[in-house]
């Protein structure tokens, strides 16, 4: 575990149309210590092709599963691979404001219980 690091797990399945916006919104976070673990669950669309364009960012790790396991299996895999103090699940068909992670970490640190 790396103190202060936020591991963001993106479970990707067949949502190519949303992935650019989702990934851009995560990469635009103002909180500096993030790792983004994107796990594609055998998408039949061009999701993997789109996700590969984000691998040049050192904060992004793309894992492409060989067999479809469903959201729970992908989420558990992400949790196992995460090295952050905090874990955040981010749906692949969503987007977020740049301050989202900063606000969540601040809330956790101000309210440790």
RODRENVO-898296 format. One record per residue (C-alpha): residue number from 1; residue in three letters; x, y negated, z negated. Coordinates in nm, 2 decimals. Last residue first. Layout:
<vexgus>
<vexgu><k>NUM</k><r>ALA</r><X>X</X><Y>Y</Y><Z>Z</Z></vexgu>
...
</vexgus>
This chain:
<vexgus>
<vexgu><k>113</k><r>UNK</r><X>-1.37</X><Y>-0.68</Y><Z>-1.13</Z></vexgu>
<vexgu><k>112</k><r>UNK</r><X>-1.10</X><Y>-0.88</Y><Z>-0.95</Z></vexgu>
<vexgu><k>111</k><r>UNK</r><X>-1.32</X><Y>-1.19</Y><Z>-0.90</Z></vexgu>
<vexgu><k>110</k><r>UNK</r><X>-1.09</X><Y>-1.47</Y><Z>-0.79</Z></vexgu>
<vexgu><k>109</k><r>UNK</r><X>-0.87</X><Y>-1.23</Y><Z>-0.59</Z></vexgu>
<vexgu><k>108</k><r>UNK</r><X>-1.17</X><Y>-1.06</Y><Z>-0.42</Z></vexgu>
<vexgu><k>107</k><r>UNK</r><X>-1.33</X><Y>-1.39</Y><Z>-0.33</Z></vexgu>
<vexgu><k>106</k><r>UNK</r><X>-1.01</X><Y>-1.53</Y><Z>-0.20</Z></vexgu>
<vexgu><k>105</k><r>UNK</r><X>-0.96</X><Y>-1.21</Y><Z>0.01</Z></vexgu>
<vexgu><k>104</k><r>UNK</r><X>-1.31</X><Y>-1.24</Y><Z>0.16</Z></vexgu>
<vexgu><k>103</k><r>UNK</r><X>-1.27</X><Y>-1.61</Y><Z>0.23</Z></vexgu>
<vexgu><k>102</k><r>UNK</r><X>-0.93</X><Y>-1.56</Y><Z>0.41</Z></vexgu>
<vexgu><k>101</k><r>UNK</r><X>-1.08</X><Y>-1.26</Y><Z>0.60</Z></vexgu>
<vexgu><k>100</k><r>UNK</r><X>-1.37</X><Y>-1.47</Y><Z>0.74</Z></vexgu>
<vexgu><k>99</k><r>UNK</r><X>-1.18</X><Y>-1.79</Y><Z>0.81</Z></vexgu>
<vexgu><k>98</k><r>UNK</r><X>-1.16</X><Y>-1.74</Y><Z>1.19</Z></vexgu>
<vexgu><k>97</k><r>UNK</r><X>-1.53</X><Y>-1.67</Y><Z>1.22</Z></vexgu>
<vexgu><k>96</k><r>UNK</r><X>-1.64</X><Y>-1.32</Y><Z>1.31</Z></vexgu>
<vexgu><k>95</k><r>UNK</r><X>-1.74</X><Y>-1.10</Y><Z>1.61</Z></vexgu>
<vexgu><k>94</k><r>UNK</r><X>-1.96</X><Y>-0.79</Y><Z>1.65</Z></vexgu>
<vexgu><k>93</k><r>UNK</r><X>-1.99</X><Y>-0.49</Y><Z>1.88</Z></vexgu>
<vexgu><k>92</k><r>UNK</r><X>-1.67</X><Y>-0.32</Y><Z>1.76</Z></vexgu>
<vexgu><k>91</k><r>UNK</r><X>-1.79</X><Y>-0.31</Y><Z>1.40</Z></vexgu>
<vexgu><k>90</k><r>UNK</r><X>-1.53</X><Y>-0.43</Y><Z>1.15</Z></vexgu>
<vexgu><k>89</k><r>UNK</r><X>-1.45</X><Y>-0.22</Y><Z>0.85</Z></vexgu>
<vexgu><k>88</k><r>UNK</r><X>-1.23</X><Y>-0.41</Y><Z>0.59</Z></vexgu>
<vexgu><k>87</k><r>UNK</r><X>-0.98</X><Y>-0.25</Y><Z>0.36</Z></vexgu>
<vexgu><k>86</k><r>UNK</r><X>-0.77</X><Y>-0.44</Y><Z>0.11</Z></vexgu>
<vexgu><k>85</k><r>UNK</r><X>-0.43</X><Y>-0.36</Y><Z>-0.03</Z></vexgu>
<vexgu><k>84</k><r>UNK</r><X>-0.32</X><Y>-0.27</Y><Z>0.31</Z></vexgu>
<vexgu><k>83</k><r>UNK</r><X>-0.15</X><Y>0.04</Y><Z>0.45</Z></vexgu>
<vexgu><k>82</k><r>UNK</r><X>-0.44</X><Y>0.19</Y><Z>0.64</Z></vexgu>
<vexgu><k>81</k><r>UNK</r><X>-0.40</X><Y>0.52</Y><Z>0.81</Z></vexgu>
<vexgu><k>80</k><r>UNK</r><X>-0.62</X><Y>0.72</Y><Z>0.57</Z></vexgu>
<vexgu><k>79</k><r>UNK</r><X>-0.88</X><Y>0.45</Y><Z>0.57</Z></vexgu>
<vexgu><k>78</k><r>UNK</r><X>-0.88</X><Y>0.45</Y><Z>0.95</Z></vexgu>
<vexgu><k>77</k><r>UNK</r><X>-0.93</X><Y>0.82</Y><Z>0.97</Z></vexgu>
<vexgu><k>76</k><r>UNK</r><X>-1.22</X><Y>0.80</Y><Z>0.72</Z></vexgu>
<vexgu><k>75</k><r>UNK</r><X>-1.38</X><Y>0.53</Y><Z>0.95</Z></vexgu>
<vexgu><k>74</k><r>UNK</r><X>-1.33</X><Y>0.75</Y><Z>1.26</Z></vexgu>
<vexgu><k>73</k><r>UNK</r><X>-1.48</X><Y>1.06</Y><Z>1.09</Z></vexgu>
<vexgu><k>72</k><r>UNK</r><X>-1.77</X><Y>0.85</Y><Z>0.95</Z></vexgu>
<vexgu><k>71</k><r>UNK</r><X>-1.84</X><Y>0.68</Y><Z>1.29</Z></vexgu>
<vexgu><k>70</k><r>UNK</r><X>-1.86</X><Y>1.00</Y><Z>1.50</Z></vexgu>
<vexgu><k>69</k><r>UNK</r><X>-1.60</X><Y>1.27</Y><Z>1.56</Z></vexgu>
<vexgu><k>68</k><r>UNK</r><X>-1.55</X><Y>1.26</Y><Z>1.94</Z></vexgu>
<vexgu><k>67</k><r>UNK</r><X>-1.25</X><Y>1.46</Y><Z>2.04</Z></vexgu>
<vexgu><k>66</k><r>UNK</r><X>-0.91</X><Y>1.34</Y><Z>2.16</Z></vexgu>
<vexgu><k>65</k><r>UNK</r><X>-0.91</X><Y>1.03</Y><Z>1.96</Z></vexgu>
<vexgu><k>64</k><r>UNK</r><X>-0.74</X><Y>0.72</Y><Z>2.09</Z></vexgu>
<vexgu><k>63</k><r>UNK</r><X>-0.55</X><Y>0.52</Y><Z>1.82</Z></vexgu>
<vexgu><k>62</k><r>UNK</r><X>-0.47</X><Y>0.16</Y><Z>1.89</Z></vexgu>
<vexgu><k>61</k><r>UNK</r><X>-0.25</X><Y>-0.03</Y><Z>1.65</Z></vexgu>
<vexgu><k>60</k><r>UNK</r><X>-0.28</X><Y>-0.41</Y><Z>1.65</Z></vexgu>
<vexgu><k>59</k><r>UNK</r><X>-0.08</X><Y>-0.65</Y><Z>1.43</Z></vexgu>
<vexgu><k>58</k><r>UNK</r><X>0.22</X><Y>-0.63</Y><Z>1.66</Z></vexgu>
<vexgu><k>57</k><r>UNK</r><X>0.02</X><Y>-0.79</Y><Z>1.94</Z></vexgu>
<vexgu><k>56</k><r>UNK</r><X>0.11</X><Y>-0.62</Y><Z>2.27</Z></vexgu>
<vexgu><k>55</k><r>UNK</r><X>-0.15</X><Y>-0.36</Y><Z>2.20</Z></vexgu>
<vexgu><k>54</k><r>UNK</r><X>-0.43</X><Y>-0.60</Y><Z>2.28</Z></vexgu>
<vexgu><k>53</k><r>UNK</r><X>-0.45</X><Y>-0.51</Y><Z>2.66</Z></vexgu>
<vexgu><k>52</k><r>UNK</r><X>-0.48</X><Y>-0.14</Y><Z>2.56</Z></vexgu>
<vexgu><k>51</k><r>UNK</r><X>-0.82</X><Y>-0.22</Y><Z>2.41</Z></vexgu>
<vexgu><k>50</k><r>UNK</r><X>-0.96</X><Y>-0.31</Y><Z>2.74</Z></vexgu>
<vexgu><k>49</k><r>UNK</r><X>-0.84</X><Y>0.02</Y><Z>2.91</Z></vexgu>
<vexgu><k>48</k><r>UNK</r><X>-0.96</X><Y>0.21</Y><Z>2.60</Z></vexgu>
<vexgu><k>47</k><r>UNK</r><X>-1.31</X><Y>0.06</Y><Z>2.63</Z></vexgu>
<vexgu><k>46</k><r>UNK</r><X>-1.35</X><Y>0.15</Y><Z>2.99</Z></vexgu>
<vexgu><k>45</k><r>UNK</r><X>-1.67</X><Y>0.36</Y><Z>2.94</Z></vexgu>
<vexgu><k>44</k><r>UNK</r><X>-1.68</X><Y>0.73</Y><Z>2.82</Z></vexgu>
<vexgu><k>43</k><r>UNK</r><X>-1.55</X><Y>0.63</Y><Z>2.48</Z></vexgu>
<vexgu><k>42</k><r>UNK</r><X>-1.36</X><Y>0.91</Y><Z>2.31</Z></vexgu>
<vexgu><k>41</k><r>UNK</r><X>-1.38</X><Y>0.78</Y><Z>1.95</Z></vexgu>
<vexgu><k>40</k><r>UNK</r><X>-1.15</X><Y>0.48</Y><Z>1.99</Z></vexgu>
<vexgu><k>39</k><r>UNK</r><X>-0.97</X><Y>0.38</Y><Z>1.67</Z></vexgu>
<vexgu><k>38</k><r>UNK</r><X>-0.86</X><Y>0.03</Y><Z>1.64</Z></vexgu>
<vexgu><k>37</k><r>UNK</r><X>-0.64</X><Y>-0.03</Y><Z>1.34</Z></vexgu>
<vexgu><k>36</k><r>UNK</r><X>-0.59</X><Y>-0.41</Y><Z>1.29</Z></vexgu>
<vexgu><k>35</k><r>UNK</r><X>-0.32</X><Y>-0.51</Y><Z>1.04</Z></vexgu>
<vexgu><k>34</k><r>UNK</r><X>-0.36</X><Y>-0.84</Y><Z>0.86</Z></vexgu>
<vexgu><k>33</k><r>UNK</r><X>-0.14</X><Y>-1.07</Y><Z>0.65</Z></vexgu>
<vexgu><k>32</k><r>UNK</r><X>-0.18</X><Y>-1.42</Y><Z>0.80</Z></vexgu>
<vexgu><k>31</k><r>UNK</r><X>-0.53</X><Y>-1.51</Y><Z>0.69</Z></vexgu>
<vexgu><k>30</k><r>UNK</r><X>-0.64</X><Y>-1.77</Y><Z>0.96</Z></vexgu>
<vexgu><k>29</k><r>UNK</r><X>-0.80</X><Y>-1.50</Y><Z>1.17</Z></vexgu>
<vexgu><k>28</k><r>UNK</r><X>-0.78</X><Y>-1.55</Y><Z>1.54</Z></vexgu>
<vexgu><k>27</k><r>UNK</r><X>-0.67</X><Y>-1.19</Y><Z>1.61</Z></vexgu>
<vexgu><k>26</k><r>UNK</r><X>-1.00</X><Y>-1.07</Y><Z>1.46</Z></vexgu>
<vexgu><k>25</k><r>UNK</r><X>-1.21</X><Y>-1.30</Y><Z>1.68</Z></vexgu>
<vexgu><k>24</k><r>UNK</r><X>-1.01</X><Y>-1.21</Y><Z>1.99</Z></vexgu>
<vexgu><k>23</k><r>UNK</r><X>-1.06</X><Y>-0.84</Y><Z>1.92</Z></vexgu>
<vexgu><k>22</k><r>UNK</r><X>-1.44</X><Y>-0.87</Y><Z>1.88</Z></vexgu>
<vexgu><k>21</k><r>UNK</r><X>-1.48</X><Y>-1.11</Y><Z>2.19</Z></vexgu>
<vexgu><k>20</k><r>UNK</r><X>-1.27</X><Y>-0.87</Y><Z>2.41</Z></vexgu>
<vexgu><k>19</k><r>UNK</r><X>-1.44</X><Y>-0.56</Y><Z>2.27</Z></vexgu>
<vexgu><k>18</k><r>UNK</r><X>-1.81</X><Y>-0.66</Y><Z>2.33</Z></vexgu>
<vexgu><k>17</k><r>UNK</r><X>-1.87</X><Y>-0.53</Y><Z>2.69</Z></vexgu>
<vexgu><k>16</k><r>UNK</r><X>-1.65</X><Y>-0.23</Y><Z>2.63</Z></vexgu>
<vexgu><k>15</k><r>UNK</r><X>-1.89</X><Y>-0.10</Y><Z>2.36</Z></vexgu>
<vexgu><k>14</k><r>UNK</r><X>-1.87</X><Y>0.28</Y><Z>2.42</Z></vexgu>
<vexgu><k>13</k><r>UNK</r><X>-1.72</X><Y>0.38</Y><Z>2.09</Z></vexgu>
<vexgu><k>12</k><r>UNK</r><X>-1.47</X><Y>0.18</Y><Z>1.88</Z></vexgu>
<vexgu><k>11</k><r>UNK</r><X>-1.43</X><Y>0.20</Y><Z>1.51</Z></vexgu>
<vexgu><k>10</k><r>UNK</r><X>-1.24</X><Y>-0.11</Y><Z>1.41</Z></vexgu>
<vexgu><k>9</k><r>UNK</r><X>-1.05</X><Y>-0.08</Y><Z>1.09</Z></vexgu>
<vexgu><k>8</k><r>UNK</r><X>-0.91</X><Y>-0.40</Y><Z>0.94</Z></vexgu>
<vexgu><k>7</k><r>UNK</r><X>-0.62</X><Y>-0.34</Y><Z>0.69</Z></vexgu>
<vexgu><k>6</k><r>UNK</r><X>-0.58</X><Y>-0.65</Y><Z>0.48</Z></vexgu>
<vexgu><k>5</k><r>UNK</r><X>-0.23</X><Y>-0.70</Y><Z>0.34</Z></vexgu>
<vexgu><k>4</k><r>UNK</r><X>-0.20</X><Y>-0.88</Y><Z>0.01</Z></vexgu>
<vexgu><k>3</k><r>UNK</r><X>0.01</X><Y>-0.61</Y><Z>-0.16</Z></vexgu>
<vexgu><k>2</k><r>UNK</r><X>0.13</X><Y>-0.34</Y><Z>0.09</Z></vexgu>
<vexgu><k>1</k><r>UNK</r><X>0.00</X><Y>0.00</Y><Z>0.00</Z></vexgu>
</vexgus>
